[in-house]
Amino acid sequence: VRFAWWTDEEQGLNGSDFYVRSLSSAQRSAITAYYNFDMVASTNGGYFINHVTSAAAAPMKAYWDSLGLQPEENTEGAGRSDDYSFEQYGIPTSGYAMGAGARKTSAQAAKWGGTAGASYDPCYHRSCDNLDNINTTGLNRASDGIAYTIWQRAVDTGGGDGGGCDTDPVVNGGFENGTSPWSGDTGTIGAHSGQAAHSGTRFSWLAGYGSTHTESVGQTVTVPTGCTRLTYWLHIDTDESGSTAYDTFRVKADGTTLATLSNADARSGYVQRTVDLGAYAGRQVALSFTGSEDGSLQTSFVLDDVSLREG
């Protein structure tokens, strides 16, 4: 467990952004989750969780649910605090918040108490924001939930929310051992000339024809509890230009699209992407990766190093 206090959050998340950018890809991949705690003692506060339905948020929500708090999504803080720096690199994030300058609704006041129509923190960015401006009950509930979450994610070995990934459920995720157990257009798998692997020598090259074409590879995996972060490395190479999505890449679970990228997301090399499979924890799911092109100008979606990690 690593604790951090960031500088320059108000000036553009500068401290956390610098930290994440300074890490290697391997170091970023080793981060199971990042938890952010910003505005956790607001005097007219509510009980909010970042990405409340995600696997990373599960122990935080479980603790506040045990207190009957009925937490809600932290919409006010989305993209505004240091967790956003980690999200940009596909690292799962969550955290507690009690609100800042937004106003409490009547429904929230009915279930949490406080004053409807008033700011969650009436002293937010004002001179009265001092040590007298603290909701000690809310701070205590947040602190206890933080301790519970750390225990579940980093200490508990009893098979609870912490889970684990002793063996990667994705088999042959780097495509180095032939095509099994991948299904679909397995001819896309190999050490093809014209593209390079992220690691090793083999990869799956989806699309790239410059004409109407769709190719897909997939495999069925069992998603363990606590091992729900699907990661993969994708290189998007395109002759298209501009921000219009002409050609697309989709990640699906049991036919449901969980992530969509396009020619507009092209970069010069591989980028690690992450998909949350928390909704499928504890059961078998059919994963698929599909590249589709329209009638002109090629876009290649080069896939490598697919893995399920703790999350």
QUIPE-V768374 format. One record per run of one state. SS is the DSSP state (hx for helix, st for strand, lp for the rest). FROM is the first residue (numbers start at 1). TO is the last residue. If there is no record, write none. Layout:
SS;FROM;TO
SS;FROM;TO
This chain:
lp;1;13
hx;14;22
lp;23;24
hx;25;29
lp;30;33
st;34;37
lp;38;47
st;48;49
lp;50;57
hx;58;66
lp;67;71
st;72;73
lp;74;82
hx;83;87
lp;88;92
st;93;97
lp;98;102
st;103;103
lp;104;105
hx;106;112
lp;113;118
st;119;119
lp;120;135
hx;136;155
lp;156;182
st;183;184
lp;185;185
hx;186;188
st;189;190
lp;191;202
st;203;207
lp;208;212
st;213;223
lp;224;228
st;229;238
lp;239;247
st;248;253
lp;254;255
st;256;262
hx;263;265
lp;266;270
st;271;276
lp;277;277
hx;278;280
lp;281;282
st;283;293
lp;294;298
st;299;309
lp;310;311
